[in-house]
Amino acid sequence: MGITIGLFGFGRTGSVVANEIINTPECELKWVVRKSQTHEGEFASRLLGHEHDEGRIYSSEADFDRLFKDSRVDVIIDFSTSGSVDAYKGAVKHGTRIVSAISNYEPKDLEHLKELASQTAVLYSPNITLGINFLIAASKVLQKIIPHADIEIVEEHFRDKKDVSGTALRIAEDLNLDKERCVNSVRVGGIIGKHEVIFGLPNQIIRITHESLSRAAFGQGAIYAAQWLMKKRKGLYTMEQALSIKLG
């Protein structure tokens, strides 16, 4: 049985994620919420070159109470901005689950997201690609093996990305590193996203690297997370749990 999905965010990444959902037979994109009123009332599927209606577009000024009631979805996937959690918090009373892929949350918004986990199943990951979560797990294992190694994190993104990568900050947190000292940022060209954890020893260097070659990787990860979350009760989950990654 397929699952119905509502998507928050229809920008550079969100539109690619929408296309991945539309292309997945087990999923139905019921609606999309975007910040602007551009193309409001139209269908994401048509804008993305498909010949059927799927994913009606709403603006952030929509009547969300009515939307969540009249067009209930199994899962909301969020690729928008930090404050959107306040817009969809009313959806949980209809049994909707939440997959949040926001890179950088304001502290108060992250607390609001965690509060929703007391009412529904919530999966939060600042980078929801499958590969990056394996990188984190592998880095944790290597750190246990060589705890005396110097560790640096390098994150590379497209030239106009302003914030430090939320994924890099999460990696630093998971490895108990100083976020200010150990995270190094590079902004050049059109790099979608590359993260590297460097372990330095006196006579050797070990590098664990993940690079997203297409934003479709985010969509594939989000769909995997949404399908996994359908089997879970209320609570706060991580992508590592969804991938059944267990460390020693």
N, C-alpha and C positions, 0 to 999 in steps of 0.2 A: 504494500500500500504506500502511495506517495505521500509526501509532506508538503504543506502549503507554507510559503515564506513571504514575509514582508521585509523590505530592504530599506534601511535608512542610509542615505548617501548615494549620489549619482554623479559624482565627479570623475576625476581621472581613474581612480581605482574602482569606485562604486559601479560605474557603467560596465567595466569589464566583469566584475563580480555578477552583475545582473545577467550578462550574456551567458556566463557559465551556468547560472541557475536555470535559465531558459533552455539551455542545451542539455540539461540533465533530465532524462525521462522520468526519474523518480521524484522530481520536484516540480512545483508550480509556483511561479512568482505572481502573487496576487496583486501586490501594489508596491510602489516605490515612493519614499518621501525624500524630497530634495529641498535645499534651503531656499532657492529662488522659485519664482512662479513660471519660469520658462518651461514651455511644453506641458503645463498643468492640464490634466484631463486627457492627455494623449497616452499612448501605451509605449513602455520602454522597448517592447519587442519590435515595434514598427521603427523606432528611432535607431535600433541596432541592426536593421536590415532583414528582419523576419517578416513573414507574410501572414501572421496571425496576431490576435490581440492577447497580450499577456503583460501584466505589470502596469496597471494604471498609475499615472504619476500624480502625486499630490505635493503641494508646497508645505513648508513648515508652519503655514497659517491655517492648515486644515483643522476641521473639527475632529480631533482625535478620539474623543469618547464615542462618537458615532462610527468612525472608521473601524475602531477595534471591535465594536459590537456587531456592525453590519457586515464587516469583511474580516472576520476572525481568521488568524493564521496560527499554525502550529508553532512556528519559530520566527522571531525577529532577528535579522542579522544587521549589525550596526557597523558601518564603515564611514560614519559622518564625523561629528565633532563631540567634544566632551559633554556639552550640556544637553545633548539629545536624550539622555536617560530620563530627564524630566518630562519629555514629550511622550515617551512610550511606557512610563511607569504604570499607567492605567490599564495596559494590555494584559498584565499578569492575572487580573481577576477573571479573565476569560480563559485561563489555562495556557496562555502563550509562554513559551520558553524564550530565552535570550542568549544570543551569541554575540559577544562584543569584541570587536577587533580594533578598538581605538588605541592609537599608539601612545598618546600623552593625555592622561586624564588630569583635570583639576582635582585636588584632594576631596573636595566636597562632592563632586560628581561621582568619583569612584566609591565613596561611602554610600551614596544613593544606590549605585549599582549593587553593592554588596548587600544592602538592605532588601533588595528585590529577591535575593537568594533565599530569604526566609519564606517567600511565597511561591516561588517557582524555581525551575532548574536554570541556572545561569552559568555559561562558560565564558571566561574572560581570558583573552590572550592578546598582548600588544602586537604580536606577529603570529598570525594563524597559519602560516605555511607549514606543511608537514616537515620539511627539511630543517627549518630553524629550530624546531623543538628537539629533533635528534641531535643537532649541534649542541644545544644546552645540556642535554643528558650526557653526551659524550664528554663535554668539558668538565662536568661534575665528576665523572669517573676518573678522568685523567688527573684532575686536581687531587683526588684522594690518593692516587698512585704516587704522584710527585708533588707533595704539598709545599716543598721548598722552592718550586719554580717561580720565576718572575712571570706575571701574567699581564698582558695588555689586550685591550679590545679595540678593534678598528672597524668603524662603520662608514660605508661609502654610499652616498645617495645623489640624486640629481641636483643640479646647481642651485635651484630655487628653493630647496627644502631648508627651512629656517631652524626648526627645532632639532635638538639632539635626538637621535633615534631612540624611541621608547623601548625598542627591542634590545638595543645595546645597554640601556640602563637596567633592563630586567636581567640581562646576562650578568652584569656586574653585581646586581643584588643577589642573584642565585649563587654566585661564587664568593659572596661576602667580600667584594672588592670596593675600594673607594671610588664612587661614581665620578667624582670631579677629577681625580688623578689618572684613572685607568682607562677612561673612554676617550678615544681619539676620533674626530670627525673629518671626513673628506667630502667636499661638495664640488663635483665636476660633471659637465655634460648632462647626459640623460640616464645615468645609472639608476635602475629601478630600486635596487637594494642589495647591498653586499655586507656581510658581517663576518669578521674573522677574529678568532680567539688565538692569541700567540702565547705559547709557553716557552720561556727562555731558560735554558740550562747552560752550564759552562762550555759544553762541547757539542751542543745540538739545539736546534730550534724545532718545535712542533707547532704546526698551524692547522687549525680546524676551521674550515671555510664553508659558508653557504651563500649562494647568490641566486636571487630571483631573476630569471631570464624574461619573464612575462608576468604582468599583474594577474594573469589567469591563475597563477599559483595561489593567490590569496582567495580567489573564489573556490578553488578546489578544496582548500583547507577549511573554509567556512562551511561548505556543503558537508564535508566529512564530519565536522563538529556538530552541525545541526542534526544529522542523521543519528549520531551517537547520543546526543542529548535527549532524543525522543524516548530513550529507554531509561532515563534517569528521573529520580524524584527530586523535589526541591533541594536546593543546596548550591554552593559555589564550586565550580569545577575548573580545571586547567586543561590545556591542550596535551600536556604530558600524561594526564590521566586518560584522556580520550585515546591516546596512542598506546596506552597500557605500558608506559615506560616505568620500570621499577628499578630503583637503585639500591644496591646492596645492603 
